[in-house]
Amino acid sequence: MSLIAVFTTVGDEEQAQHLAREMVRRRLAACAQIEAIESVFHWQGELCQEREFRLMLKTTAGNYDAVEAAIRELHPYELPAIHAVALDRVFERYAQWVSDCVQGRVPPR
């Protein structure tokens, strides 16, 4: 099975928590991690530097389109960063857990 980590950023911790919980609740991701970061970027002709929160969503490659669509639906930004990285080497039992979660084979707590 092919696993990916999908990344996006949001402006505050509450938005990050909402997006993370929704992606896991919808079984689009098995796990979501949130971390505070500092971003420097150009936006609308201005050089910006802001605190953001990065989400890393662990899922299967086959779920990418659904994950992207859900992020676009829920995301507060006009132009959200959404990108995925292939996870080439993954502990086999963990990879199976991710797959089982997003396929609904692991019951919620």
One Martini backbone bead per residue (centre of mass of N, CA, C, O) as a GRO file, in nm:
protein
  109
    1MET     BB    1   0.100   0.033   0.015
    2SER     BB    2   0.032   0.388  -0.021
    3LEU     BB    3   0.177   0.650   0.151
    4ILE     BB    4   0.088   0.976   0.292
    5ALA     BB    5   0.164   1.325   0.345
    6VAL     BB    6  -0.045   1.590   0.431
    7PHE     BB    7  -0.018   1.945   0.382
    8THR     BB    8  -0.102   2.230   0.595
    9THR     BB    9  -0.213   2.570   0.669
   10VAL     BB   10  -0.293   2.783   0.951
   11GLY     BB   11  -0.363   3.065   1.169
   12ASP     BB   12  -0.481   2.869   1.403
   13GLU     BB   13  -0.541   2.635   1.645
   14GLU     BB   14  -0.846   2.598   1.606
   15GLN     BB   15  -0.835   2.537   1.304
   16ALA     BB   16  -0.647   2.294   1.326
   17GLN     BB   17  -0.827   2.119   1.508
   18HIS     BB   18  -1.071   2.108   1.325
   19LEU     BB   19  -0.936   1.986   1.075
   20ALA     BB   20  -0.819   1.734   1.208
   21ARG     BB   21  -1.083   1.613   1.319
   22GLU     BB   22  -1.235   1.599   1.048
   23MET     BB   23  -1.041   1.411   0.893
   24VAL     BB   24  -1.068   1.175   1.095
   25ARG     BB   25  -1.376   1.149   1.110
   26ARG     BB   26  -1.391   1.100   0.785
   27ARG     BB   27  -1.147   0.903   0.712
   28LEU     BB   28  -0.899   1.060   0.556
   29ALA     BB   29  -0.739   1.020   0.828
   30ALA     BB   30  -0.557   0.862   1.083
   31CYS     BB   31  -0.372   1.124   1.126
   32ALA     BB   32  -0.302   1.430   1.315
   33GLN     BB   33  -0.067   1.695   1.305
   34ILE     BB   34   0.044   1.970   1.519
   35GLU     BB   35   0.229   2.279   1.442
   36ALA     BB   36   0.419   2.541   1.517
   37ILE     BB   37   0.491   2.824   1.300
   38GLU     BB   38   0.697   3.016   1.071
   39SER     BB   39   0.603   3.241   0.805
   40VAL     BB   40   0.736   3.328   0.478
   41PHE     BB   41   0.568   3.556   0.241
   42HIS     BB   42   0.389   3.626  -0.044
   43TRP     BB   43   0.106   3.872  -0.044
   44GLN     BB   44  -0.032   4.097  -0.228
   45GLY     BB   45   0.269   4.250  -0.248
   46GLU     BB   46   0.361   4.126   0.028
   47LEU     BB   47   0.565   4.083   0.301
   48CYS     BB   48   0.532   3.802   0.512
   49GLN     BB   49   0.498   3.732   0.878
   50GLU     BB   50   0.372   3.430   1.036
   51ARG     BB   51   0.182   3.257   1.240
   52GLU     BB   52   0.137   2.903   1.227
   53PHE     BB   53  -0.031   2.588   1.141
   54ARG     BB   54   0.071   2.259   1.094
   55LEU     BB   55  -0.047   1.993   0.897
   56MET     BB   56  -0.035   1.631   0.931
   57LEU     BB   57  -0.162   1.385   0.708
   58LYS     BB   58  -0.236   1.045   0.736
   59THR     BB   59  -0.243   0.843   0.434
   60THR     BB   60  -0.352   0.749   0.129
   61ALA     BB   61  -0.306   0.795  -0.200
   62GLY     BB   62  -0.612   0.737  -0.277
   63ASN     BB   63  -0.708   0.999  -0.085
   64TYR     BB   64  -0.616   1.274  -0.194
   65ASP     BB   65  -0.864   1.402  -0.335
   66ALA     BB   66  -1.044   1.401  -0.078
   67VAL     BB   67  -0.858   1.566   0.099
   68GLU     BB   68  -0.841   1.817  -0.075
   69ALA     BB   69  -1.145   1.877  -0.084
   70ALA     BB   70  -1.181   1.911   0.225
   71ILE     BB   71  -0.984   2.137   0.267
   72ARG     BB   72  -1.119   2.337   0.071
   73GLU     BB   73  -1.390   2.343   0.227
   74LEU     BB   74  -1.257   2.419   0.533
   75HIS     BB   75  -1.073   2.643   0.456
   76PRO     BB   76  -0.989   2.987   0.530
   77TYR     BB   77  -0.830   3.018   0.280
   78GLU     BB   78  -0.801   3.122  -0.044
   79LEU     BB   79  -0.486   2.983  -0.060
   80PRO     BB   80  -0.407   2.683   0.006
   81ALA     BB   81  -0.177   2.473   0.125
   82ILE     BB   82  -0.133   2.168  -0.073
   83HIS     BB   83   0.060   1.874   0.013
   84ALA     BB   84   0.251   1.580  -0.084
   85VAL     BB   85   0.420   1.292   0.064
   86ALA     BB   86   0.589   1.023   0.018
   87LEU     BB   87   0.604   0.707   0.195
   88ASP     BB   88   0.846   0.479   0.144
   89ARG     BB   89   0.910   0.410   0.458
   90VAL     BB   90   0.713   0.178   0.655
   91PHE     BB   91   0.588   0.043   0.909
   92GLU     BB   92   0.383  -0.211   0.848
   93ARG     BB   93   0.177  -0.193   1.085
   94TYR     BB   94   0.124   0.110   1.053
   95ALA     BB   95   0.026   0.106   0.760
   96GLN     BB   96  -0.217  -0.075   0.821
   97TRP     BB   97  -0.356   0.118   1.017
   98VAL     BB   98  -0.402   0.348   0.823
   99SER     BB   99  -0.568   0.189   0.621
  100ASP     BB  100  -0.788   0.093   0.818
  101CYS     BB  101  -0.891   0.370   0.905
  102VAL     BB  102  -0.970   0.487   0.612
  103GLN     BB  103  -1.159   0.212   0.572
  104GLY     BB  104  -1.316   0.146   0.856
  105ARG     BB  105  -1.159  -0.099   1.039
  106VAL     BB  106  -1.145   0.111   1.276
  107PRO     BB  107  -1.279   0.179   1.556
  108PRO     BB  108  -1.399   0.410   1.732
  109ARG     BB  109  -1.384   0.538   2.067
   0.00000   0.00000   0.00000
